[in-house]
Amino acid sequence: MAEVHDLPGDAPGVEISLEEVEVALLLSLSAQMADFVAPAPMDSEDPLVAMVGIDPTAQMSDDPALQRLLPDAYADDADASADFRRFTERDLRESKVRNALAVAEQLSGNPSSVIVAGEAVGPWLGFLNDTRLTLGTRLELTEDNHDELADLPESDPRAGLFQVYDWLTFLQESIVQRLLS
C-alpha cells in the first residue's frame, strides 16, 4: 500500500512510495479525469472571445459530478452565475486537465517512488481532490452513509469504487498531514 514519507532534511515536500498496481490506478484515473473535465472545443470565430477564453455557450452541466466540480458561483442569482461561468469555466476546466496530466507525467514509466514538492504539490492535491469529489458524487456519498458504503459486500459494484475513493482519501490526507508538519 502507498506510503507517504517526508523528504530528507528540511526540504518541503513528500515522497510517495507506490506499488505497480497503484501507479496503474493513478494513471488510469488521471486519464479519465482529464477526459471528463476537458472543455468542449471553441466554436467562436470572434478572436477576442478565443483569446480571452470566454465561453459563450458555458452552462451548468446535467451531470451531478460536474456540478460538484464546477458549481454555480452564486447560489441565489442564476444570471450572475451564468455570467461568471462564461468567463471562468473554460480556464477552470483547463486547470483541472493540467493537474491530471501533470500527475500522469510524473507517474509515467511506472515509478515506485514519486517526489511531490514545489510546483508538483498543487496539481497532485487538485487532482486527488477532483477525483475524490467525482467518485463521492457517483457513490452519492454523505456523512450519514459513509459507514454503510464502507461495509458493502464485495459483490456490490459500488464496493470497489468506494475502496478507490477511500484510498485516494488516505493518500490526500497523508500528503496534507506531512506537508503541514
C-alpha positions in Angstrom: 0.0 0.0 0.0 1.1 3.5 -0.7 3.3 5.1 1.9 4.0 8.9 2.2 7.3 10.0 3.7 8.9 13.3 4.5 11.8 14.3 2.2 15.2 14.1 3.8 16.5 17.2 5.7 14.3 20.2 5.8 13.2 20.1 2.1 9.4 20.8 1.9 7.5 18.1 0.1 6.9 14.3 0.4 7.9 11.1 -1.2 5.2 8.7 -2.1 6.1 5.0 -2.4 3.7 3.2 -4.7 3.1 -0.3 -5.8 2.8 -1.0 -9.5 -1.0 -1.5 -9.3 -1.3 1.9 -7.5 0.7 3.6 -10.2 -1.5 2.0 -12.9 -4.7 3.1 -11.0 -3.5 6.7 -10.7 -2.5 6.7 -14.4 -6.0 5.4 -15.3 -7.8 7.9 -13.0 -5.7 10.8 -14.3 -6.6 10.0 -17.9 -10.3 9.6 -17.0 -10.3 12.9 -15.1 -8.6 14.8 -17.9 -11.2 13.4 -20.4 -14.1 14.1 -18.0 -13.4 17.8 -17.4 -11.9 18.8 -20.7 -13.6 21.8 -22.2 -15.5 21.5 -25.4 -13.7 22.9 -28.5 -14.3 26.6 -29.0 -16.7 27.3 -31.9 -16.4 31.1 -31.7 -14.9 32.9 -34.7 -14.5 36.1 -32.5 -10.7 36.3 -31.9 -11.2 38.3 -28.7 -13.5 35.6 -27.3 -11.0 32.9 -28.2 -8.0 34.8 -26.9 -9.6 35.7 -23.5 -11.2 32.3 -23.1 -14.8 33.4 -22.8 -17.2 30.6 -23.4 -20.5 32.0 -24.6 -22.1 28.5 -24.5 -21.0 27.6 -21.0 -23.8 26.4 -18.8 -24.4 24.2 -15.7 -24.0 20.5 -16.6 -26.7 18.0 -16.0 -24.0 15.6 -14.6 -24.0 15.8 -10.8 -20.3 15.1 -10.7 -19.6 18.1 -13.0 -22.0 20.2 -10.9 -19.8 19.3 -7.9 -16.6 20.2 -9.7 -17.9 23.3 -11.4 -20.6 24.7 -9.1 -22.6 27.9 -9.6 -20.7 30.9 -8.1 -23.9 32.5 -6.8 -26.5 30.1 -5.3 -29.2 32.8 -5.3 -28.5 34.5 -8.6 -28.8 32.4 -11.8 -27.9 35.3 -14.1 -24.7 36.3 -12.2 -23.8 32.6 -12.0 -24.2 32.2 -15.8 -22.0 35.3 -16.4 -19.4 34.1 -14.0 -19.4 30.6 -15.7 -19.0 32.1 -19.2 -15.8 34.0 -18.0 -14.2 31.3 -15.8 -15.4 27.7 -16.6 -13.1 27.1 -19.6 -10.0 28.2 -17.6 -11.1 26.1 -14.6 -11.6 23.0 -16.7 -8.2 23.5 -18.4 -6.6 23.8 -15.0 -8.1 20.6 -13.8 -6.9 18.9 -17.0 -3.4 20.3 -16.4 -3.5 18.9 -12.9 -4.4 15.4 -14.1 -1.9 15.4 -16.9 0.9 16.7 -14.5 0.2 13.7 -12.2 0.2 11.3 -15.2 3.5 12.8 -16.5 5.2 12.3 -13.1 3.9 8.7 -12.9 4.9 7.8 -16.5 7.4 5.0 -16.6 5.6 3.4 -13.5 8.0 4.7 -10.8 7.8 3.1 -7.4 8.6 6.4 -5.8 7.3 9.9 -6.6 8.5 13.2 -5.1 5.7 15.7 -4.6 7.3 19.0 -3.8 7.3 22.6 -5.0 5.2 23.1 -8.1 4.0 19.5 -8.1 2.1 19.9 -4.8 -0.8 21.9 -6.3 -1.5 19.6 -9.2 -1.3 16.5 -7.0 -3.7 17.8 -4.4 -6.0 19.3 -7.0 -6.2 16.0 -8.9 -6.8 13.9 -5.8 -9.5 16.3 -4.6 -11.3 16.4 -8.0 -11.1 12.7 -8.3 -12.4 12.1 -4.8 -15.3 14.6 -5.4 -16.2 12.9 -8.6 -16.2 9.4 -7.1 -18.0 10.6 -3.9 -20.7 12.1 -6.1 -21.1 9.0 -8.2 -21.4 7.0 -4.9 -23.9 9.5 -3.6 -21.6 9.6 -0.5 -22.8 11.6 2.5 -21.6 11.8 6.1 -24.7 9.7 7.0 -23.9 6.8 4.6 -20.1 6.6 4.7 -20.0 3.7 7.1 -22.7 1.9 5.1 -20.7 2.2 1.9 -17.5 1.2 3.7 -19.2 -2.1 4.7 -20.6 -3.0 1.3 -20.1 -6.7 0.3 -17.5 -7.3 -2.4 -20.4 -8.4 -4.7 -21.8 -4.9 -4.7 -20.4 -2.9 -7.7 -20.0 0.2 -5.6 -17.6 -1.6 -3.2 -14.6 -1.3 -5.5 -15.4 2.3 -6.3 -15.7 3.1 -2.6 -12.3 1.4 -1.9 -10.7 3.6 -4.6 -12.4 6.7 -3.0 -11.1 5.6 0.4 -7.6 5.0 -0.8 -7.5 8.4 -2.5 -8.7 10.0 0.7 -5.9 8.2 2.6 -3.3 9.4 0.0 -4.6 13.0 0.0 -4.8 13.2 3.8 -1.3 11.7 4.2 0.2 14.2 1.8 -1.5 17.1 3.5 -0.6 16.0 7.0 3.1 15.6 6.0 3.2 18.9 4.3 1.6 20.6 7.4 4.0 19.1 9.9 
